[in-house]
């Protein structure tokens, strides 16, 4: 198998959005078929980005290019964020964010689902407002805040705020099927990841050491075990790492951003996945939150206004749930990394990342599964 199947191309999404907006009335979202190469330097991309903005927003179409300033805000594996500052005719300045999808990310991200969800999440006060879509990205309002670091996430005050915001996020209703997508996506990733061929001989050698029969067995086992926990199905963020959290320190306002992986899924997965991200970009899993740190998070998630009133039983349920689903998180991102190893032009050791995540899964599996089975056995006896 050479390349995985794309979920949907960015250009198709721009066309779909344009057709959808034909009957949206006042809610119409501007769309453009323009594309911008995310691998260009900011200086080289700037003329294209400015042209895109002038194409999308007619009020800027006659402005001189000198009225626009383009700067890089941040860049991850799956997108690049640019801030565009505009000096308007009346002398006022405004700013927007241009988000460029990373190369070949359509193989692992459902952009159509993201665009559908973002409108409802924005209306509920999450992330930036969607202002326009184009061939390989979207334009959103600019959020005046700083991106969190992994260390920030364990600061008690911020951890409590993240928990409260995540509870609110999980309460948002997104129209359409409420079927949880976690295992569908893990199996899709498995199908794509288990039949890859690499041109690089060393990559192929490393890839050949993976026992996909073993990996499949692990997926089945964790799916069965988590299924017995009856974790509530919610619209989940699914990628709540520090880079997708922002805070305005002066206003003490927290923002959840970037809903690329958002879907209906399990509460326990979203929280367990977030806890895995305490390890940071260096994947130092010794930084996984302690029971005390987790209980603080759970208390503010379960009872945002009265965290001290959460019972020990409620804490136990969420502790078991999150620490079993964290295993599913490792499987998800391990398989994701294999697809990226094949498809992404970004200079990153994705194969190495697979082994980091899968080895961490194996090191935590026995203890976490034993805890879950003991808990379920206790429920059965009572």
HELIX and SHEET records of a PDB file:
HELIX    1   1 UNK A   10  UNK A   21  1                                  12    
HELIX    2   2 UNK A   25  UNK A   27  5                                   3    
HELIX    3   3 UNK A   42  UNK A   56  1                                  15    
HELIX    4   4 UNK A   58  UNK A   60  5                                   3    
HELIX    5   5 UNK A   65  UNK A   67  5                                   3    
HELIX    6   6 UNK A  105  UNK A  107  5                                   3    
HELIX    7   7 UNK A  111  UNK A  123  1                                  13    
HELIX    8   8 UNK A  150  UNK A  154  5                                   5    
HELIX    9   9 UNK A  156  UNK A  170  1                                  15    
HELIX   10  10 UNK A  182  UNK A  193  1                                  12    
HELIX   11  11 UNK A  201  UNK A  208  1                                   8    
HELIX   12  12 UNK A  212  UNK A  227  1                                  16    
HELIX   13  13 UNK A  242  UNK A  244  5                                   3    
HELIX   14  14 UNK A  267  UNK A  276  1                                  10    
HELIX   15  15 UNK A  277  UNK A  279  5                                   3    
HELIX   16  16 UNK A  285  UNK A  287  5                                   3    
HELIX   17  17 UNK A  291  UNK A  302  1                                  12    
HELIX   18  18 UNK A  307  UNK A  309  5                                   3    
HELIX   19  19 UNK A  312  UNK A  343  1                                  32    
HELIX   20  20 UNK A  350  UNK A  381  1                                  32    
SHEET    1   A 6 UNK A  30  UNK A  31  0                                        
SHEET    2   A 6 UNK A 130  UNK A 134  1                                        
SHEET    3   A 6 UNK A 137  UNK A 141 -1                                        
SHEET    4   A 6 UNK A  93  UNK A 101 -1                                        
SHEET    5   A 6 UNK A  79  UNK A  87 -1                                        
SHEET    6   A 6 UNK A  68  UNK A  75 -1                                        
SHEET    1   B 3 UNK A 146  UNK A 147  0                                        
SHEET    2   B 3 UNK A 245  UNK A 248 -1                                        
SHEET    3   B 3 UNK A 253  UNK A 256 -1                                        
SHEET    1   C 2 UNK A 233  UNK A 236  0                                        
SHEET    2   C 2 UNK A 263  UNK A 266 -1                                        
END                                                                             
